[in-house]
Each structure stands twice: as structure tokens, then as C-alpha cells.
Amino acid sequence: MYDLQYKKKAIKALAKINEPYYSNIIEAIDSLAENPRPYGY
């Protein structure tokens, strides 16, 4: 499993996104820690 680190600039940009998009994006980013190269990419 990989360790993900968010930059301050990314955190600020994500904070401006409304739900449900915010939680979907965070979930997708966090899933990259388990599988950084999903099938088909």
C-alpha cells in the first residue's frame, strides 16, 4: 500500500468543491493508495 500526501494547494482546491462530488473525488484519490494503476489505465 502506498502513502498519499496532499499538497496545501490541492486541499484548498478540493475544499471549494461541493458534495457529492467532493466525497467521490476523495474516495477515488484514496483508492489510488491501494491500486495506483487501475486496470485499463
Backbone hydrogen bonds in HBPLUS format (Angstrom, degrees):
<---DONOR---> <-ACCEPTOR-->    atom                        ^
c    i                          cat <-CA-CA->   ^        H-A-AA   ^      H-
h    n   atom  resd res      DA  || num        DHA   H-A  angle D-A-AA Bond
n    s   type  num  typ     dist DA aas  dist angle  dist       angle   num
A0002-TYR N   A0033-ALA O   2.94 MM  31  4.68 177.8  1.94 140.7 140.7     1
A0010-ALA N   A0007-LYS O   3.05 MM   3  5.23 120.0  2.43 100.2 114.6     2
A0011-ILE N   A0007-LYS O   3.01 MM   4  6.37 156.3  2.07 154.2 161.2     3
A0012-LYS N   A0008-LYS O   2.99 MM   4  6.24 159.3  2.03 151.7 156.6     4
A0013-ALA N   A0009-LYS O   3.06 MM   4  6.27 155.8  2.12 141.8 148.5     5
A0014-LEU N   A0010-ALA O   2.88 MM   4  6.07 159.4  1.92 150.7 156.4     6
A0015-ALA N   A0011-ILE O   2.97 MM   4  6.10 144.3  2.10 142.2 151.6     7
A0016-LYS N   A0013-ALA O   3.26 MM   3  5.53 147.1  2.38 102.7 111.5     8
A0017-ILE N   A0014-LEU O   3.11 MM   3  5.43 162.4  2.14 111.3 116.9     9
A0022-TYR N   A0018-ASN O   3.05 MM   4  5.73 151.0  2.13 128.3 135.8    10
A0024-ASN N   A0020-PRO O   3.20 MM   4  6.38 155.1  2.27 147.1 154.4    11
A0025-ILE N   A0021-TYR O   2.92 MM   4  6.09 158.3  1.96 155.3 160.5    12
A0026-ILE N   A0022-TYR O   2.98 MM   4  6.20 167.4  2.00 157.1 160.5    13
A0027-GLU N   A0023-SER O   2.99 MM   4  6.01 157.5  2.04 140.6 147.0    14
A0028-ALA N   A0024-ASN O   3.02 MM   4  6.19 155.5  2.08 141.9 148.4    15
A0029-ILE N   A0025-ILE O   2.90 MM   4  6.14 159.6  1.94 153.2 158.8    16
A0030-ASP N   A0026-ILE O   2.88 MM   4  6.02 165.2  1.91 151.3 155.7    17
A0031-SER N   A0027-GLU O   2.99 MM   4  6.12 141.4  2.14 140.3 150.4    18
A0032-LEU N   A0029-ILE O   3.07 MM   3  5.41 146.0  2.19 105.2 115.1    19
A0033-ALA N   A0030-ASP O   3.12 MM   3  5.64 156.9  2.18 111.2 117.6    20
A0034-GLU N   A0031-SER O   3.17 MM   3  5.54 136.6  2.37 104.7 114.7    21
A0035-ASN N   A0031-SER O   3.14 MM   4  6.44 159.5  2.19 148.9 155.1    22
A0041-TYR N   A0038-PRO O   3.19 MM   3  5.93 151.1  2.28 145.3 144.4    23
